[in-house]
Amino acid sequence: MIKSMTGYGKGQVGGSDAHYSVEIKTVNHRYADITVKVPRTLMFLERDLKKWTAERLTRGKIDVFVNRESTAQAVVTPVANDALATEYVHLFRAMSERYHLSGDIPLSLLVAQKDVVTLQETNLDEVLVRDTLQQTLEKAIDAVETMRLKEGAALQEDIQERLSDMESLLQVIEERAPLVVDEWRQKLQQRLERLQSDVEPDPQRVAQEVAIFADRCDISEEVVRFKSHLVQFRQLFESEDAVGRQMDFLIQELNRETNTMGSKSNDAELTRQVVAIKAELEKIREQVQNIE
């Protein structure tokens, strides 16, 4: 079963020290691009969160949002961010000089700035936090996977229908292709008869020209390869691995065979069928861009 790269999931776990929630949003991307946003108190787990996420979500633009709300039992202490406070002091003094203002910098102004004073838990159990947050993340990923599988099923159904449509178009091409040579032979003979009514055409030369034309517009090899690519494409639907890149490659190969058939086509009906196949391939290519 294929998976879409579009998904959303949320996990929540209530621990003895705090309530944890993790939200994950994913969209299509060529590679795995994981961004984790955590509160300051959980910065020590940012690398682990990325690692855990990458183990299950292998492709897509993945945004992970983590939130932690302490319970009433948690012991918190106000802490000053000295480095940030110093930067604010330097900024305020520089502004005073620039605008020729006088007066000291009041403490109330300094502590009112964001993150200059923060609340931190003094009894934070990092092992407990790590285990609880991993559990919360797994729940969010489970929800994402459920949605991605559902979206993938819809994509698979649409692609399967388009593959069947292309097979029908290819069958028309196969049935039509041999007739093109016969029709061209008849038109050549009629043309020769009109141009040289008093001269008998050389049958050997006519046969040679027909053979050259038949070889130039022969698409049997392209048809065989096209069918083979379709078989390989369908086999990917049964894979448990991420198959988006393989599908994208096969679409390129199918396009290559279709273009070759089009360049060899010397018939309006064949050209119409080739154009129809290319239209279906383009729609499938768009869908494949969102497959993991």
N, C-alpha and C positions, 0 to 999 in steps of 0.2 A: 504494500500500500504506500503510495507516494504521500509526501507531506508538503503543504504550502509553507511559505516562509512568513505568511501573515498570521499573527496570533496575538492573543492577550490572555493573561492569567494573573490571578491574585491568590496569595496564600496568607493565612493568619494563624498565629499560635500564641496562646496566652501562657507565659511563663510565670514562675514565682516572683521574679524580680521586675518583669515588664511585659507589655503586650507588643508582639512583633507582627509586622505586615510587610509583604514583598509584592510588588507589582512588576510585571514584565510585559513589555510591548515589543513586537518583532515585525519587521517589514523586509521586503526582498533586498538583497545585497549580494554582490558577486562573491564575497568571502564572509568570514565570521568577524563581525565588528561589534564587540561587546563593550558597553559603557555601564558602569556601576556608580550609582549615586547613593551615598550613605551619610548618616549624621556624623558629626565630628567624633562622637564617642565610639563609633564603630569603624573608624578608619583602619584599624589594625586588621580588619577582616576583608578589606577590599580585594586583595589579591586572591584570597580563598574563594570569595564569591564569584570572581571571574572564572577561576579554575572549575568550580562546580558547575557553573552555567555552560562552559565550553564542552564539558564532558557529555552533555545531553543535547545541546543545541549547536549543531555543527556549522550552520550557515545562516546568514541574514544579518540585518542591522538590529541588534538586540539591546534594548535599554532596560536596566534593572533599577528599580527605585525601592529603597529600604527605609522603613520607619520603625522607630522604637519609642514607646511611651512608658515611662517608669510608673510602677505602682505606688500606692500611698506608703508602702513599707520601705521603699528605697530611701537611703540616706544620701542627700545631695548637699554639696558644698559650693558656694560661689567661688569662682576662680578668675583671677585677672589675667588677661592676655597681654603681658608686658610688651611684647614686640609690636603688637598692633596698636596699643596705646601710645607707644613712642612715635610711631608713624603718624598718628593723628596729631600729636603735639607738634611735630615738625611741620605738618601741613597747616595747622592753625597759625603758628608763628610766621610762616612764610606768607600766608594770606594777610596777616596783620601788617607786615612790612610792605607788601604790595599795595595795599589799599590805605596805608598810613593810619591804621587804627591803634588805639591804645588800650591798655587793660590786660589783666591776667586771664589765663584760661581757666574758667571755673571747673571744678571737679564734676559738677552735675552735667556739664556739657560733654565731658570726656566719657563718663560712664554711660551716657545715653546713646553712644555710638554702638552700632551692631557688633556683637561678638567681642567687645572689649571686656565685658564681664559675662561669664557663662556658668551654668550649673553643671557640675559633674558629680557622678556617684562615687562615693568613697569606698563602697563595698562591692564593686563590679567584679563578678566572677567570670573571667574571660572564657574559661572552659565551658561553663554553662551557656554563656551567650553564644559561643561558637556552635555548639550542638543544637541549640534552639533555633538559631538563624538558618542553619543548614536544613533543618526540618521544614522551616517556613518556606525557604527557597524551593525545596523539592515539591512542595504543594503547588506553588505558583507555576513551576515548570510543567507539572502534571496537567494543570489547567490549560497552559499554552499548547502542549502536545495534543490534547483533546481537540482543541479548536483547529490546530494545524492539520490534523488528520481529517477532520470534517471538511475543511476547505480543500484538502488534497483529493478527497473522494469526488468532490464536485468538479475539480479540474480534470481528474482522470476520466470521468464520464464524458465531459465535453471533448477531450482529446481523442478518446476512443471513437466517438461519433465522427470526428473529422478524419481520423485514419481510415475508417470504413468508407467515407465519402471519397477519399483519395484513391482507394482501391477500386471503387466503381469507375472513377475517371480513368484510371490506368487501364482497366479492362477495355474501355472504349478505345483507348489509344492502341492497345494490342490488336484489337479487331480491325481497326481502321488502317494501321500502318501497312500491311501487305497489299491493300487495295490501292494505295497511293502509287506504287510502282506500275501496276497494271494500267491504271488510268493515265499515267504519264506516258507509257508506251503507246497507248491508243492515240493520245494527243500528238505525240511525235510523228506517228505514221500518218495521221490526218494532215499534219502540217507539211510533211514531205510531199504528200500527194497533191496538195494545193500549189506548192511552189514548183514542183517538177512533174507536171501532169504527163509530159512526154518522155520522162526518164524513169526507169525502174530503180527504186532505192536499193542499195546494197544491204541485203539481210544481215550479213556478218557485221557491217558497220553499225547498223541499227541495234543489233544485239549487244555490241560492245558499248554503245552509248547508254543503253538501258542498264547494263551491268554496272557501269560507272555510277549512274544515278542511284541505283539500288544500294550500292556500297556506301555512297555519300549520305544517304538518309536512313541507313540501318540503325535502329535504336534498340536492338535486342539486348545488347550488353547493358545499356543503361536501365532497361526495364528489369532485368535480372537483379542488378545491384539495388535498384529502388525497392524491390520486393524484399530483398535480404535486410535492408535497413529497417523496413517496416516490422519485420519479425523481431529484430534486435530491440527496436523501440518498445514493442509490446512486452517483451521479456522483462524490461526494466520495471514494469508495473508490479511485478512479483518480488522485487528486491527489497530487502530490509534496510539497505544502505541509502545514503543520500545519492540521488541519481540525476539531479538537475543539470550538472555539468555534462554528463554523458548524453542526456537528452538534447542538450544544446548542440553538442557535437554532431549527433545524428541528424538534427534538423539542417545543419550546414551541409552535410553530405547529401541529404535528400534534395536540397536546393541545387547543389552542384549537378546532380543527375538530371534534375528537371530542366535546368538551364541548357544542358547539352542536348536533351531531347528537343527543346525549343529551337536551338540553333540548327538542328538537322531537319527540322520540320519544313516540308515544302507543300503543306496542305493547310487550308484555312480551318478545317475541322480539328485537325491535330493541334493547331496553334490555340484554338479555343479551349481545348481540354488541358493543355499545358498551363495556360494562364489561370484556369480554375484551380489546378493543383497548387500553383504558386500562391494563390490567394489563401487557400487552406493552410499551407505551410506557414505563411506569415501570421495567421491567427494562432496556430499552435506555438510558434516561436514566442509570441507575446505571453501565452499562458505558461510556457516553460520557464520564463524569466522569474516566475514566482514560486518555482518548485525547489525545495531544498536539495 
